[in-house]
């Protein structure tokens, strides 16, 4: 009986570490009703509950037995390299909004950590940023029942404080919001690729919503959202965060330094931010945050939702700016009422594409990360396919990169892409939902 209990705990921990709900780990299809009966309020596979393991599950994770790596050295994870023509620079900023109280920790000003990714022509001499800082990275691994002796998180393509390539002129801006209780690092494969294509991409950690955020002086803040928090309220907080971040980008664009501690900025960053060309994309709850943020702030000129269910009032309000719906193989507006509602209120350019063979987690860095960790976590091929679909991870990331770039190039750079006109022979995995 003891062995069976340990085995069960391990199985649940592995499933949760990969982003599944307890119901999914126990075998309930999709953690809720069947797709054909899906509504905006059910725990469908694209719903926020399936983004990551939340704090209430950490006891199960800690109780799990994960086999140690026996080769004598940790498994070193690799992140797909960017495909654009530019090298990538990166800098992290600490932003404090003195006009707002933190909604989750009363008595504190709202503060955020963001990362800025941008094209550079001089990466030499600048070290590559880690996928996550050391302390928050250790917390992230622990949430999966792992540690740094078993797994080494990768270095990114972002060269810290490398100078901005000013020959490109003012850079169009893209904002990224990640899944519920997820970290801003979870979009790195897409983010650093867009930066290599000439964008300034800003990733945002939504403090006390994210499972862990590392601030200067080695301070780590953890998920502090009250139990039972409603997704629509969470989205309002995220939208306010994004509006504040855009305000601080405005400070950069006029030559100021918005960092709370006035940290060193990369040469060429100030005055090279194009505030007239701002887009936003997000995964899961972060995808829903795009619509809410666009309703709050008209400076966001185009948005893309990566497989995220909508909540709140945003889907029922007309939006006259370009919007992309980009879904996994089992999710689109035919199965998600919130997407149908949103589609009917999109009054500007709109496109709805579906990546066949992909699953909800395929739109996050889990797609490449968990595939590499599978042996250590004890995940079988069938378990991987259940959680991540049947598409090859590298292919999934390649296609997401290409179509996101095509959309934002078209809407922010006015470079029309035939990829958005209809099915392409080169990418048969993509279908257009008409």
N, C-alpha and C positions, 0 to 999 in steps of 0.2 A: 504493500500500500504506500510506503514512503517513497519508493522509486517511482511509482505511478504519479504521486503528487508532484514530485520534482519535475517529472517529464511534462506534466500538464502546465505547471507554472512556466517552464521554459518555452513551451509552444506559444502560450499567451504572450509572454514577454517578447518573443521574436516577432509575432504578428503585430503587437503594439509598436515595437521599435520601428517597424516598417510603415507605420501610419494607419493601422487598422483599429476599428472599435472592438470592444469586448464581444459584441454580438457577432461581428465578422469572424473574430478568432474562434468563437464557439460554433460557427458554421451557419449562422443565419445569413441567407443571401443578401449581400449588399448592406448588411446592418439594418435592414428595414424592409418595407414593402417592395414588391416587384416593380420594375421600371415602368411597366404599362400603367401602373396606378400612382406613379410619382406625382407629388404636388410640391409647392414651394416650402412646405413645412416638414417633410419627411426626411429621415436619415438615409438619403440615397447615396450612392457611391461617390458622387461629386460634392456632397454636403461637407461643411466644415468639420464635422465630427471625425472625418476620415483623413484629415491633414496630417496630424502627428499625435503621438501619445501625450495626453495631458497630465497635469500634476497628480490627479487623483489615481492614476494608474502606476505611479512610480514605485509604490510599495510592491506591486506585482513584479515590476522590473527588477527591483533590488533583491527580491526573493528568488529570482530565476537563477539557474545554473547555466552559464555560457561557457563552453569548452575553451580553455586557454589555447593560445597559438603556441605550437610546439617547435616551430622552426628556429626559435631563438631570437627572432627579430620581428617587430610588428609588421602587419600588412600595410603597405604604403598605397594609399588610394591615389588615383590619377584622374584629373578632370579634363574633359575634351578641350583641346586647344582652340582658340578663336580662329575664324576663317577669313576675317576681313583683311584689308591691305595695310592696316596700321598696327604698330605695337600698342600696348595698353598701359596707361598710368592709373594710379589709384591713390586716394587720400580719404581718411575717415575724419568726420567732424562731429563735435559735441554741440548740440543745439539746445538752448533753453528758452522756453516760451513763458515769459514772466506775466503774460496776460491771461494765462490759463492755469487752473489748478489741476493736478493729475486726477483723472476720474476714478482711478483705481486705488490710489494711495493719498487720501485727503491730507491737506496741509503742506503738500509739496508742489512746486512749479512743475509743469509738464516739461520733460526733457527727453530728447531723442538722440540716438546715434545713427548717423547716416554714412554711407560710403559713396564717393563720387568716382566713377570710372570714365576714362576719356582717352582719346587717341594721343599718342606721344611719338615723336621721331627720335627721342634720345633716352631709351630705357637703360642704357649701360650705366653701371654704378649704383643703381637703385634696386634694392632687394625686392623679391616677389612677395606680395602680401599673402599670409596664410588664409585658408578658406574661412576660418574663424580664429579670433584671438585665443590665446592659450587657456585662460580660465573658463570662458564661455564654451570653448571647444571641448574642454574636459567635462563640463556639465552636459553638453550635447551628447557626447559618447556615453556618459553614465546613464542618460535617459534611454539608451538602447541596450543597456546591460553590458557595455564595453568600457575599455579604458585605453590609455595611450600606450600601454605595453602590448596591447593587442592590435591596435589600429593607429596609423598615423594619418591625420587629415592632410589633404594635399596643399601645395602652394598653388596660388592662382596665377593668371597671366598678368595681373596688375602690379606694375612696378611703383612702389610707394614714393610719392613726391617727384616722380619723373615730370619734366616740364611738359606743358600742353603744347601740342603741335599747332602753333598760331598761324601757320600757313593756310590752314583750313578755314580761317575766319571764325566768326561766332558760331558756336556749336549748338545744334538743335538738342533739346533736352527730353529725356525719357525718365519717368518715375516708375519705380517698381514697388508693389506691395505684395507680401507673401501670404501663405495660408495661416489659418487660425493657430495660435501658439507656436508658430514656426519662426525661423530666424531669417534675417535679410539675406544671409548667405545662400538660402535655398534656391535662389534664382541665378546663381553665379554663371552657370554654363551659358545661359541666354544673355545675361547682362554683359559679360566681358566680350562676347561676340559682337553685340551691338556697338560697344565702345570701339572695337577694332574696325567697325564700318563708319566711324566718324561721329558717333553720338556721345553726348555727355549723359551718362546714365546714373541715376541717383537711387540707391536702394535704402529703404527705411525700415528700421526696427521699431515696431510699435510697443514701446516700453510697458511692461506689466501685462501685456497680451502675449508677447513673445515669451517662450520658455526661459530664455536667458539673454541678457544684453550686457556686454562688458563696456564699462565707462572708464575714463582716465583714472589713474591711481588704483588700478586693479579692483575697482568696485564692480560687482556683478548684481544686476537686478533680475529677479525671476518673475514668472507668471503670478500675478496677484489679482486676477479677475475674480469677482465674487461668483460663487456657484449659482448657476441658473441665469447668468448674464445672457440677454437676448442678442442675437446676431445683428439686428437692426441698430441697437444701441452701440454695439462694437463698431459698426460701420460708420456711425456718426463721429466717433472718436478718431477713427482712421482718416476720415475725410478732413477733419479739422487739423490733424497732423500734417496731411499733404498740403493743405492751404498754407500752413505755417512754413513748411519746407520751401514752397514756391516763393513765399515772401523773402526767405533767407537767400534763395538763389538770386532774387532781385538785388539784395545787398551785394552779392558777388558781382553781379553784372555792372554795378556802378563803382566798382573798385574797393568795396569794403570787405571786411573779414567777419563773417557771422559766427565763427567758432567761439564758444563761451570762454575758453581759455586763450583765445587769440593764437591758436596753434599755427605753425608754419604752413603756408599754402604753396601748392606747386606754382612754379614760375609760369606766367601766361594764363592762369585760370581766371583771375579777375578781369572784368571787361570783355570776356570772350564767351559769355553765356547768352544765348539767344532767347530772350524772354518772349519773343513773338512766335516761337515754334516749340511748343511743349506738348508732349504726349504722355500717356500713362498706360501701363499694362500690369496685370497681376494674376496670380494663380489662386484658384479656389476662393476663399473668403476675400483674398486680395483682388481677385477678379471682380467680385461683387463691389469691392471698394472703389473700383474705377468709375462705375456709374454714379455712385453716391458722391464721389469727389468731383466729377464733372458737373453734377447738378449744383454743387456748392460753389465751385470755382470755374468761371468761364474762361480762365486763362489756359485750361487744359483743352487743347484743340482736337485731340483724337484719342480714342481709347480702345483697348483690347482686353477681353476677358478670357483667360485660359481655364476653361472647364469649371468655372465657379458658379454656384447657385446664387441667385439674387435674393435679397431680403429688403424689408422696409418699403418706403414709398418711391424710391428712385425708378424702379421698372415701370411704374404706372404714370410717370411724368414724361412728356415729350422731350426728346433730346435731338437737337438739330445739328450735331457735330458727328463726324465719322466714327463708326464703331465696328469692331470686329468681334464676333463670337467664334471661339476656337475650341472645339470640344474633343473629348476622347471618343473611342469607338462605340460606347454604349450610352452616350449622352448627347442630346441636342434639344432643340425646341419642341420636337415631337414627343419627348419623354419628360420634359421639365417645364411645368406651367409658368415658372418665373421667367424662363427664356422666351416663351411665347408672348407673354405680356410685354417684356422689354422690346422684342422685335417689332411689335405693333406700334410702339412709341418712338422708334428710331426714325427720325424725319430727315436725317442727312444721309450721306453715303453709308451703306451697311453691307456686311458680308458675313455669312455663316458657313464656316468650314468645319469638317470633321476628320480627325486623324484615325483611320481604321487600324485596329490592332493595338491601340494605345489604351491605357487606363488612366484613372484620375491622377495617380501619383507620377505618371509619365511626364507631367508638365512641371515637375520640380527636380532638384538635383538628386532626389532619391533615385531617379531613373538610372543614373550612372553609378551612384554610390552603393546602393544596396545590391546591385548586380555583382559588384566586386567583393562585397562582404558576405555574399550568400553562403559560401562554405563555412566561414567562421560562425555565422548565425544559425547554420543548420537548415537553411531554406532549400527545399527541393526545386527542381525545374517547374513542376506543376504549381507549387506555391508562388514562385516568382511570376508565372503567367497569370495566376489569379489576381495578384496585386498590381502587376505592371503591364499586363497584356502580353500579346505575342510578338509585338514589333521589336526588332533589334534595337537596343538602347542607343547606339550611335546613330542609327537611321532616324529614330524618333527625335533626337536632339537636332540633327541636321535639318530635318523638315521644319521643325518649330522655328529654328533660326531663320531659315529662308523666307518663310511666310510672314513672320513678324517683321523682318526687315522690308519685305515687299510692301506691306501695309503702311508702315511708318515712312518709308521712302516716298510712297505715293502721296500721303497726306501732309507730311511736313516738309518734304523736299520737292514736291510736285514732279516726281519721276514716276510716270505710269508704269505699272508692271502687268504684263499679260498673265502672270500667275494668278492674278485676282479676277480674271475674266471668266475662268471656268477650268474644268479638269485639265491637268497637264500630263502628258505621257511620261515625263521624267519623274513625276511624283504620283503614282497611281494610288498611293495610300490616302490621298486627300480627295474628299468628295465635297460638293457644294450642296448645302441644304437649301432648296428653293421654296 
